[in-house]
Amino acid sequence: MARYRALDKCFSSRTRKYYMNDLIEACRMALERQNGDSGSKGAEGVQRVSTQIRAQK
């Protein structure tokens, strides 16, 4: 859920353009804040969640 919220916030930004590395970093930071660890840092997880977000909108 933290990854989903972080990506949604990035996609909703009108002032900044996010690239894949930016999205991965945003997810890593959100997971660290929530769990104290970074969990999965891979692009696959970010890609999976971003696809889910786009499908819902």
Predicted model as a PDB file, atoms N, CA, C, CB and O in Angstrom, pLDDT in the B-factor column:
MODEL        1                                                                  
ATOM      1  N   MET A   1       0.814  -1.183   0.000  1.00 84.00           N  
ATOM      2  CA  MET A   1       0.000   0.000   0.000  1.00 84.00           C  
ATOM      3  C   MET A   1       0.868   1.261   0.000  1.00 84.00           C  
ATOM      4  CB  MET A   1      -0.931  -0.010   1.196  1.00 84.00           C  
ATOM      5  O   MET A   1       0.500   2.264  -0.611  1.00 84.00           O  
ATOM      6  N   ALA A   2       1.999   1.216   0.671  1.00 85.00           N  
ATOM      7  CA  ALA A   2       2.889   2.377   0.705  1.00 85.00           C  
ATOM      8  C   ALA A   2       3.423   2.670  -0.697  1.00 85.00           C  
ATOM      9  CB  ALA A   2       4.060   2.142   1.693  1.00 85.00           C  
ATOM     10  O   ALA A   2       3.533   3.829  -1.097  1.00 85.00           O  
ATOM     11  N   ARG A   3       3.751   1.624  -1.430  1.00 86.00           N  
ATOM     12  CA  ARG A   3       4.253   1.801  -2.794  1.00 86.00           C  
ATOM     13  C   ARG A   3       3.165   2.429  -3.671  1.00 86.00           C  
ATOM     14  CB  ARG A   3       4.719   0.440  -3.391  1.00 86.00           C  
ATOM     15  O   ARG A   3       3.445   3.329  -4.463  1.00 86.00           O  
ATOM     16  N   TYR A   4       1.945   1.960  -3.530  1.00 88.00           N  
ATOM     17  CA  TYR A   4       0.819   2.495  -4.302  1.00 88.00           C  
ATOM     18  C   TYR A   4       0.625   3.985  -4.029  1.00 88.00           C  
ATOM     19  CB  TYR A   4      -0.471   1.727  -3.973  1.00 88.00           C  
ATOM     20  O   TYR A   4       0.477   4.778  -4.960  1.00 88.00           O  
ATOM     21  N   ARG A   5       0.625   4.361  -2.750  1.00 91.00           N  
ATOM     22  CA  ARG A   5       0.438   5.773  -2.388  1.00 91.00           C  
ATOM     23  C   ARG A   5       1.582   6.641  -2.920  1.00 91.00           C  
ATOM     24  CB  ARG A   5       0.332   5.923  -0.860  1.00 91.00           C  
ATOM     25  O   ARG A   5       1.356   7.746  -3.413  1.00 91.00           O  
ATOM     26  N   ALA A   6       2.804   6.131  -2.814  1.00 92.00           N  
ATOM     27  CA  ALA A   6       3.954   6.906  -3.286  1.00 92.00           C  
ATOM     28  C   ALA A   6       3.868   7.135  -4.796  1.00 92.00           C  
ATOM     29  CB  ALA A   6       5.271   6.187  -2.931  1.00 92.00           C  
ATOM     30  O   ALA A   6       4.122   8.243  -5.269  1.00 92.00           O  
ATOM     31  N   LEU A   7       3.515   6.099  -5.548  1.00 91.00           N  
ATOM     32  CA  LEU A   7       3.410   6.250  -6.997  1.00 91.00           C  
ATOM     33  C   LEU A   7       2.247   7.156  -7.377  1.00 91.00           C  
ATOM     34  CB  LEU A   7       3.247   4.887  -7.662  1.00 91.00           C  
ATOM     35  O   LEU A   7       2.362   7.963  -8.300  1.00 91.00           O  
ATOM     36  N   ASP A   8       1.145   7.028  -6.682  1.00 91.00           N  
ATOM     37  CA  ASP A   8      -0.002   7.881  -6.974  1.00 91.00           C  
ATOM     38  C   ASP A   8       0.359   9.345  -6.765  1.00 91.00           C  
ATOM     39  CB  ASP A   8      -1.203   7.495  -6.095  1.00 91.00           C  
ATOM     40  O   ASP A   8      -0.035  10.205  -7.553  1.00 91.00           O  
ATOM     41  N   LYS A   9       1.097   9.623  -5.719  1.00 93.00           N  
ATOM     42  CA  LYS A   9       1.534  10.996  -5.447  1.00 93.00           C  
ATOM     43  C   LYS A   9       2.447  11.499  -6.572  1.00 93.00           C  
ATOM     44  CB  LYS A   9       2.270  11.073  -4.081  1.00 93.00           C  
ATOM     45  O   LYS A   9       2.326  12.644  -7.005  1.00 93.00           O  
ATOM     46  N   CYS A  10       3.348  10.651  -7.038  1.00 93.00           N  
ATOM     47  CA  CYS A  10       4.240  11.040  -8.135  1.00 93.00           C  
ATOM     48  C   CYS A  10       3.452  11.303  -9.413  1.00 93.00           C  
ATOM     49  CB  CYS A  10       5.294   9.950  -8.382  1.00 93.00           C  
ATOM     50  O   CYS A  10       3.676  12.311 -10.083  1.00 93.00           O  
ATOM     51  N   PHE A  11       2.539  10.412  -9.752  1.00 92.00           N  
ATOM     52  CA  PHE A  11       1.757  10.560 -10.975  1.00 92.00           C  
ATOM     53  C   PHE A  11       0.826  11.767 -10.915  1.00 92.00           C  
ATOM     54  CB  PHE A  11       0.950   9.300 -11.231  1.00 92.00           C  
ATOM     55  O   PHE A  11       0.472  12.329 -11.951  1.00 92.00           O  
ATOM     56  N   SER A  12       0.433  12.164  -9.722  1.00 93.00           N  
ATOM     57  CA  SER A  12      -0.472  13.298  -9.561  1.00 93.00           C  
ATOM     58  C   SER A  12       0.247  14.639  -9.597  1.00 93.00           C  
ATOM     59  CB  SER A  12      -1.225  13.169  -8.267  1.00 93.00           C  
ATOM     60  O   SER A  12      -0.397  15.682  -9.707  1.00 93.00           O  
ATOM     61  N   SER A  13       1.555  14.624  -9.508  1.00 93.00           N  
ATOM     62  CA  SER A  13       2.324  15.872  -9.483  1.00 93.00           C  
ATOM     63  C   SER A  13       2.243  16.575 -10.833  1.00 93.00           C  
ATOM     64  CB  SER A  13       3.796  15.596  -9.113  1.00 93.00           C  
ATOM     65  O   SER A  13       2.468  15.973 -11.883  1.00 93.00           O  
ATOM     66  N   ARG A  14       1.919  17.846 -10.780  1.00 93.00           N  
ATOM     67  CA  ARG A  14       1.870  18.650 -12.000  1.00 93.00           C  
ATOM     68  C   ARG A  14       3.133  19.497 -12.153  1.00 93.00           C  
ATOM     69  CB  ARG A  14       0.629  19.552 -11.994  1.00 93.00           C  
ATOM     70  O   ARG A  14       3.314  20.161 -13.174  1.00 93.00           O  
ATOM     71  N   THR A  15       4.000  19.476 -11.152  1.00 95.00           N  
ATOM     72  CA  THR A  15       5.184  20.335 -11.182  1.00 95.00           C  
ATOM     73  C   THR A  15       6.472  19.585 -11.477  1.00 95.00           C  
ATOM     74  CB  THR A  15       5.320  21.047  -9.878  1.00 95.00           C  
ATOM     75  O   THR A  15       7.505  20.210 -11.716  1.00 95.00           O  
ATOM     76  N   ARG A  16       6.430  18.265 -11.464  1.00 93.00           N  
ATOM     77  CA  ARG A  16       7.654  17.496 -11.670  1.00 93.00           C  
ATOM     78  C   ARG A  16       7.371  16.303 -12.568  1.00 93.00           C  
ATOM     79  CB  ARG A  16       8.243  17.032 -10.325  1.00 93.00           C  
ATOM     80  O   ARG A  16       6.321  15.667 -12.474  1.00 93.00           O  
ATOM     81  N   LYS A  17       8.325  16.016 -13.433  1.00 93.00           N  
ATOM     82  CA  LYS A  17       8.242  14.831 -14.277  1.00 93.00           C  
ATOM     83  C   LYS A  17       9.104  13.739 -13.630  1.00 93.00           C  
ATOM     84  CB  LYS A  17       8.713  15.142 -15.753  1.00 93.00           C  
ATOM     85  O   LYS A  17      10.290  13.946 -13.372  1.00 93.00           O  
ATOM     86  N   TYR A  18       8.502  12.593 -13.375  1.00 92.00           N  
ATOM     87  CA  TYR A  18       9.206  11.494 -12.716  1.00 92.00           C  
ATOM     88  C   TYR A  18       9.636  10.446 -13.738  1.00 92.00           C  
ATOM     89  CB  TYR A  18       8.318  10.853 -11.635  1.00 92.00           C  
ATOM     90  O   TYR A  18       8.867  10.057 -14.617  1.00 92.00           O  
ATOM     91  N   TYR A  19      10.868  10.004 -13.601  1.00 92.00           N  
ATOM     92  CA  TYR A  19      11.404   8.925 -14.422  1.00 92.00           C  
ATOM     93  C   TYR A  19      11.428   7.654 -13.580  1.00 92.00           C  
ATOM     94  CB  TYR A  19      12.833   9.274 -14.961  1.00 92.00           C  
ATOM     95  O   TYR A  19      11.195   7.710 -12.372  1.00 92.00           O  
ATOM     96  N   MET A  20      11.704   6.515 -14.197  1.00 90.00           N  
ATOM     97  CA  MET A  20      11.651   5.236 -13.493  1.00 90.00           C  
ATOM     98  C   MET A  20      12.519   5.243 -12.238  1.00 90.00           C  
ATOM     99  CB  MET A  20      12.089   4.110 -14.419  1.00 90.00           C  
ATOM    100  O   MET A  20      12.081   4.772 -11.189  1.00 90.00           O  
ATOM    101  N   ASN A  21      13.724   5.762 -12.324  1.00 90.00           N  
ATOM    102  CA  ASN A  21      14.599   5.800 -11.137  1.00 90.00           C  
ATOM    103  C   ASN A  21      13.998   6.655 -10.028  1.00 90.00           C  
ATOM    104  CB  ASN A  21      15.987   6.340 -11.512  1.00 90.00           C  
ATOM    105  O   ASN A  21      14.140   6.333  -8.849  1.00 90.00           O  
ATOM    106  N   ASP A  22      13.325   7.746 -10.402  1.00 93.00           N  
ATOM    107  CA  ASP A  22      12.654   8.595  -9.412  1.00 93.00           C  
ATOM    108  C   ASP A  22      11.521   7.830  -8.733  1.00 93.00           C  
ATOM    109  CB  ASP A  22      12.108   9.878 -10.076  1.00 93.00           C  
ATOM    110  O   ASP A  22      11.339   7.930  -7.520  1.00 93.00           O  
ATOM    111  N   LEU A  23      10.760   7.064  -9.520  1.00 91.00           N  
ATOM    112  CA  LEU A  23       9.645   6.292  -8.976  1.00 91.00           C  
ATOM    113  C   LEU A  23      10.144   5.199  -8.030  1.00 91.00           C  
ATOM    114  CB  LEU A  23       8.821   5.672 -10.113  1.00 91.00           C  
ATOM    115  O   LEU A  23       9.559   4.970  -6.971  1.00 91.00           O  
ATOM    116  N   ILE A  24      11.216   4.537  -8.414  1.00 89.00           N  
ATOM    117  CA  ILE A  24      11.800   3.508  -7.556  1.00 89.00           C  
ATOM    118  C   ILE A  24      12.270   4.122  -6.240  1.00 89.00           C  
ATOM    119  CB  ILE A  24      12.973   2.804  -8.271  1.00 89.00           C  
ATOM    120  O   ILE A  24      12.050   3.551  -5.172  1.00 89.00           O  
ATOM    121  N   GLU A  25      12.908   5.271  -6.317  1.00 91.00           N  
ATOM    122  CA  GLU A  25      13.388   5.946  -5.104  1.00 91.00           C  
ATOM    123  C   GLU A  25      12.226   6.385  -4.215  1.00 91.00           C  
ATOM    124  CB  GLU A  25      14.249   7.163  -5.476  1.00 91.00           C  
ATOM    125  O   GLU A  25      12.297   6.247  -2.994  1.00 91.00           O  
ATOM    126  N   ALA A  26      11.161   6.908  -4.812  1.00 91.00           N  
ATOM    127  CA  ALA A  26       9.987   7.319  -4.037  1.00 91.00           C  
ATOM    128  C   ALA A  26       9.387   6.126  -3.309  1.00 91.00           C  
ATOM    129  CB  ALA A  26       8.931   7.969  -4.951  1.00 91.00           C  
ATOM    130  O   ALA A  26       8.990   6.242  -2.149  1.00 91.00           O  
ATOM    131  N   CYS A  27       9.317   4.981  -3.978  1.00 89.00           N  
ATOM    132  CA  CYS A  27       8.776   3.766  -3.346  1.00 89.00           C  
ATOM    133  C   CYS A  27       9.699   3.287  -2.232  1.00 89.00           C  
ATOM    134  CB  CYS A  27       8.583   2.643  -4.394  1.00 89.00           C  
ATOM    135  O   CYS A  27       9.233   2.890  -1.164  1.00 89.00           O  
ATOM    136  N   ARG A  28      10.998   3.323  -2.476  1.00 88.00           N  
ATOM    137  CA  ARG A  28      11.963   2.887  -1.471  1.00 88.00           C  
ATOM    138  C   ARG A  28      11.830   3.735  -0.211  1.00 88.00           C  
ATOM    139  CB  ARG A  28      13.400   2.967  -2.024  1.00 88.00           C  
ATOM    140  O   ARG A  28      11.835   3.211   0.903  1.00 88.00           O  
ATOM    141  N   MET A  29      11.711   5.038  -0.393  1.00 90.00           N  
ATOM    142  CA  MET A  29      11.599   5.930   0.757  1.00 90.00           C  
ATOM    143  C   MET A  29      10.283   5.707   1.502  1.00 90.00           C  
ATOM    144  CB  MET A  29      11.710   7.390   0.310  1.00 90.00           C  
ATOM    145  O   MET A  29      10.259   5.740   2.733  1.00 90.00           O  
ATOM    146  N   ALA A  30       9.196   5.483   0.776  1.00 89.00           N  
ATOM    147  CA  ALA A  30       7.895   5.239   1.414  1.00 89.00           C  
ATOM    148  C   ALA A  30       7.931   3.942   2.223  1.00 89.00           C  
ATOM    149  CB  ALA A  30       6.768   5.176   0.351  1.00 89.00           C  
ATOM    150  O   ALA A  30       7.397   3.883   3.330  1.00 89.00           O  
ATOM    151  N   LEU A  31       8.557   2.910   1.673  1.00 85.00           N  
ATOM    152  CA  LEU A  31       8.652   1.636   2.393  1.00 85.00           C  
ATOM    153  C   LEU A  31       9.541   1.759   3.624  1.00 85.00           C  
ATOM    154  CB  LEU A  31       9.192   0.541   1.468  1.00 85.00           C  
ATOM    155  O   LEU A  31       9.262   1.151   4.657  1.00 85.00           O  
ATOM    156  N   GLU A  32      10.609   2.543   3.516  1.00 85.00           N  
ATOM    157  CA  GLU A  32      11.478   2.763   4.679  1.00 85.00           C  
ATOM    158  C   GLU A  32      10.721   3.472   5.793  1.00 85.00           C  
ATOM    159  CB  GLU A  32      12.718   3.583   4.280  1.00 85.00           C  
ATOM    160  O   GLU A  32      10.843   3.108   6.963  1.00 85.00           O  
ATOM    161  N   ARG A  33       9.932   4.493   5.425  1.00 86.00           N  
ATOM    162  CA  ARG A  33       9.150   5.220   6.438  1.00 86.00           C  
ATOM    163  C   ARG A  33       8.134   4.299   7.105  1.00 86.00           C  
ATOM    164  CB  ARG A  33       8.429   6.426   5.804  1.00 86.00           C  
ATOM    165  O   ARG A  33       7.905   4.391   8.311  1.00 86.00           O  
ATOM    166  N   GLN A  34       7.532   3.423   6.329  1.00 85.00           N  
ATOM    167  CA  GLN A  34       6.491   2.556   6.870  1.00 85.00           C  
ATOM    168  C   GLN A  34       7.071   1.387   7.658  1.00 85.00           C  
ATOM    169  CB  GLN A  34       5.616   2.035   5.748  1.00 85.00           C  
ATOM    170  O   GLN A  34       6.606   1.093   8.760  1.00 85.00           O  
ATOM    171  N   ASN A  35       8.070   0.725   7.111  1.00 78.00           N  
ATOM    172  CA  ASN A  35       8.548  -0.528   7.676  1.00 78.00           C  
ATOM    173  C   ASN A  35       9.913  -0.457   8.336  1.00 78.00           C  
ATOM    174  CB  ASN A  35       8.587  -1.543   6.624  1.00 78.00           C  
ATOM    175  O   ASN A  35      10.296  -1.362   9.076  1.00 78.00           O  
ATOM    176  N   GLY A  36      10.640   0.601   8.075  1.00 74.00           N  
ATOM    177  CA  GLY A  36      11.997   0.660   8.586  1.00 74.00           C  
ATOM    178  C   GLY A  36      12.979  -0.055   7.688  1.00 74.00           C  
ATOM    179  O   GLY A  36      14.177  -0.075   7.973  1.00 74.00           O  
ATOM    180  N   ASP A  37      12.492  -0.647   6.600  1.00 64.00           N  
ATOM    181  CA  ASP A  37      13.381  -1.246   5.602  1.00 64.00           C  
ATOM    182  C   ASP A  37      12.851  -0.893   4.227  1.00 64.00           C  
ATOM    183  CB  ASP A  37      13.486  -2.798   5.782  1.00 64.00           C  
ATOM    184  O   ASP A  37      11.723  -0.419   4.090  1.00 64.00           O  
ATOM    185  N   SER A  38      13.663  -1.125   3.211  1.00 54.00           N  
ATOM    186  CA  SER A  38      13.278  -0.690   1.873  1.00 54.00           C  
ATOM    187  C   SER A  38      12.505  -1.747   1.104  1.00 54.00           C  
ATOM    188  CB  SER A  38      14.497  -0.301   1.096  1.00 54.00           C  
ATOM    189  O   SER A  38      11.972  -1.445   0.036  1.00 54.00           O  
ATOM    190  N   GLY A  39      12.423  -2.962   1.597  1.00 56.00           N  
ATOM    191  CA  GLY A  39      11.677  -3.995   0.885  1.00 56.00           C  
ATOM    192  C   GLY A  39      12.211  -4.190  -0.517  1.00 56.00           C  
ATOM    193  O   GLY A  39      13.412  -4.056  -0.754  1.00 56.00           O  
ATOM    194  N   SER A  40      11.339  -4.501  -1.436  1.00 56.00           N  
ATOM    195  CA  SER A  40      11.716  -4.692  -2.833  1.00 56.00           C  
ATOM    196  C   SER A  40      11.986  -3.349  -3.481  1.00 56.00           C  
ATOM    197  CB  SER A  40      10.618  -5.448  -3.602  1.00 56.00           C  
ATOM    198  O   SER A  40      11.156  -2.442  -3.433  1.00 56.00           O  
ATOM    199  N   LYS A  41      13.164  -3.232  -4.090  1.00 57.00           N  
ATOM    200  CA  LYS A  41      13.528  -1.981  -4.739  1.00 57.00           C  
ATOM    201  C   LYS A  41      13.437  -2.090  -6.247  1.00 57.00           C  
ATOM    202  CB  LYS A  41      14.926  -1.566  -4.336  1.00 57.00           C  
ATOM    203  O   LYS A  41      13.742  -1.128  -6.952  1.00 57.00           O  
ATOM    204  N   GLY A  42      13.028  -3.230  -6.754  1.00 67.00           N  
ATOM    205  CA  GLY A  42      13.082  -3.488  -8.175  1.00 67.00           C  
ATOM    206  C   GLY A  42      12.078  -2.724  -9.003  1.00 67.00           C  
ATOM    207  O   GLY A  42      11.009  -2.325  -8.539  1.00 67.00           O  
ATOM    208  N   ALA A  43      12.462  -2.542 -10.230  1.00 72.00           N  
ATOM    209  CA  ALA A  43      11.597  -1.862 -11.190  1.00 72.00           C  
ATOM    210  C   ALA A  43      10.345  -2.681 -11.473  1.00 72.00           C  
ATOM    211  CB  ALA A  43      12.352  -1.592 -12.491  1.00 72.00           C  
ATOM    212  O   ALA A  43       9.314  -2.124 -11.850  1.00 72.00           O  
ATOM    213  N   GLU A  44      10.423  -3.992 -11.297  1.00 74.00           N  
ATOM    214  CA  GLU A  44       9.259  -4.836 -11.570  1.00 74.00           C  
ATOM    215  C   GLU A  44       8.092  -4.486 -10.652  1.00 74.00           C  
ATOM    216  CB  GLU A  44       9.624  -6.312 -11.410  1.00 74.00           C  
ATOM    217  O   GLU A  44       6.952  -4.401 -11.108  1.00 74.00           O  
ATOM    218  N   GLY A  45       8.360  -4.287  -9.386  1.00 76.00           N  
ATOM    219  CA  GLY A  45       7.310  -3.925  -8.434  1.00 76.00           C  
ATOM    220  C   GLY A  45       6.719  -2.566  -8.743  1.00 76.00           C  
ATOM    221  O   GLY A  45       5.504  -2.380  -8.667  1.00 76.00           O  
ATOM    222  N   VAL A  46       7.571  -1.614  -9.091  1.00 79.00           N  
ATOM    223  CA  VAL A  46       7.100  -0.277  -9.437  1.00 79.00           C  
ATOM    224  C   VAL A  46       6.258  -0.349 -10.705  1.00 79.00           C  
ATOM    225  CB  VAL A  46       8.289   0.699  -9.624  1.00 79.00           C  
ATOM    226  O   VAL A  46       5.205   0.283 -10.787  1.00 79.00           O  
ATOM    227  N   GLN A  47       6.712  -1.108 -11.686  1.00 79.00           N  
ATOM    228  CA  GLN A  47       5.976  -1.240 -12.941  1.00 79.00           C  
ATOM    229  C   GLN A  47       4.612  -1.881 -12.712  1.00 79.00           C  
ATOM    230  CB  GLN A  47       6.781  -2.064 -13.948  1.00 79.00           C  
ATOM    231  O   GLN A  47       3.615  -1.456 -13.296  1.00 79.00           O  
ATOM    232  N   ARG A  48       4.570  -2.898 -11.868  1.00 78.00           N  
ATOM    233  CA  ARG A  48       3.317  -3.598 -11.587  1.00 78.00           C  
ATOM    234  C   ARG A  48       2.298  -2.660 -10.936  1.00 78.00           C  
ATOM    235  CB  ARG A  48       3.575  -4.811 -10.680  1.00 78.00           C  
ATOM    236  O   ARG A  48       1.136  -2.621 -11.341  1.00 78.00           O  
ATOM    237  N   VAL A  49       2.732  -1.920  -9.942  1.00 80.00           N  
ATOM    238  CA  VAL A  49       1.817  -1.018  -9.242  1.00 80.00           C  
ATOM    239  C   VAL A  49       1.409   0.143 -10.140  1.00 80.00           C  
ATOM    240  CB  VAL A  49       2.463  -0.489  -7.953  1.00 80.00           C  
ATOM    241  O   VAL A  49       0.249   0.554 -10.117  1.00 80.00           O  
ATOM    242  N   SER A  50       2.334   0.681 -10.928  1.00 80.00           N  
ATOM    243  CA  SER A  50       1.988   1.799 -11.800  1.00 80.00           C  
ATOM    244  C   SER A  50       0.970   1.357 -12.852  1.00 80.00           C  
ATOM    245  CB  SER A  50       3.252   2.368 -12.479  1.00 80.00           C  
ATOM    246  O   SER A  50       0.099   2.141 -13.229  1.00 80.00           O  
ATOM    247  N   THR A  51       1.064   0.126 -13.326  1.00 81.00           N  
ATOM    248  CA  THR A  51       0.078  -0.399 -14.274  1.00 81.00           C  
ATOM    249  C   THR A  51      -1.287  -0.498 -13.618  1.00 81.00           C  
ATOM    250  CB  THR A  51       0.513  -1.774 -14.806  1.00 81.00           C  
ATOM    251  O   THR A  51      -2.300  -0.196 -14.249  1.00 81.00           O  
ATOM    252  N   GLN A  52      -1.331  -0.916 -12.366  1.00 80.00           N  
ATOM    253  CA  GLN A  52      -2.602  -1.003 -11.630  1.00 80.00           C  
ATOM    254  C   GLN A  52      -3.221   0.382 -11.450  1.00 80.00           C  
ATOM    255  CB  GLN A  52      -2.386  -1.669 -10.252  1.00 80.00           C  
ATOM    256  O   GLN A  52      -4.433   0.544 -11.598  1.00 80.00           O  
ATOM    257  N   ILE A  53      -2.404   1.369 -11.135  1.00 80.00           N  
ATOM    258  CA  ILE A  53      -2.898   2.727 -10.937  1.00 80.00           C  
ATOM    259  C   ILE A  53      -3.484   3.264 -12.240  1.00 80.00           C  
ATOM    260  CB  ILE A  53      -1.770   3.651 -10.430  1.00 80.00           C  
ATOM    261  O   ILE A  53      -4.573   3.837 -12.246  1.00 80.00           O  
ATOM    262  N   ARG A  54      -2.773   3.081 -13.319  1.00 78.00           N  
ATOM    263  CA  ARG A  54      -3.253   3.574 -14.622  1.00 78.00           C  
ATOM    264  C   ARG A  54      -4.540   2.894 -15.027  1.00 78.00           C  
ATOM    265  CB  ARG A  54      -2.196   3.358 -15.702  1.00 78.00           C  
ATOM    266  O   ARG A  54      -5.413   3.529 -15.618  1.00 78.00           O  
ATOM    267  N   ALA A  55      -4.675   1.630 -14.726  1.00 83.00           N  
ATOM    268  CA  ALA A  55      -5.887   0.896 -15.103  1.00 83.00           C  
ATOM    269  C   ALA A  55      -7.105   1.394 -14.334  1.00 83.00           C  
ATOM    270  CB  ALA A  55      -5.697  -0.600 -14.861  1.00 83.00           C  
ATOM    271  O   ALA A  55      -8.227   1.305 -14.833  1.00 83.00           O  
ATOM    272  N   GLN A  56      -6.902   1.913 -13.138  1.00 78.00           N  
ATOM    273  CA  GLN A  56      -8.005   2.391 -12.312  1.00 78.00           C  
ATOM    274  C   GLN A  56      -8.480   3.779 -12.719  1.00 78.00           C  
ATOM    275  CB  GLN A  56      -7.595   2.403 -10.862  1.00 78.00           C  
ATOM    276  O   GLN A  56      -9.609   4.158 -12.410  1.00 78.00           O  
ATOM    277  N   LYS A  57      -7.644   4.535 -13.402  1.00 65.00           N  
ATOM    278  CA  LYS A  57      -8.004   5.927 -13.744  1.00 65.00           C  
ATOM    279  C   LYS A  57      -8.636   6.026 -15.097  1.00 65.00           C  
ATOM    280  CB  LYS A  57      -6.788   6.823 -13.698  1.00 65.00           C  
ATOM    281  O   LYS A  57      -8.995   7.120 -15.533  1.00 65.00           O  
TER     282      LYS A  57                                                      
ENDMDL                                                                          
END                                                                             
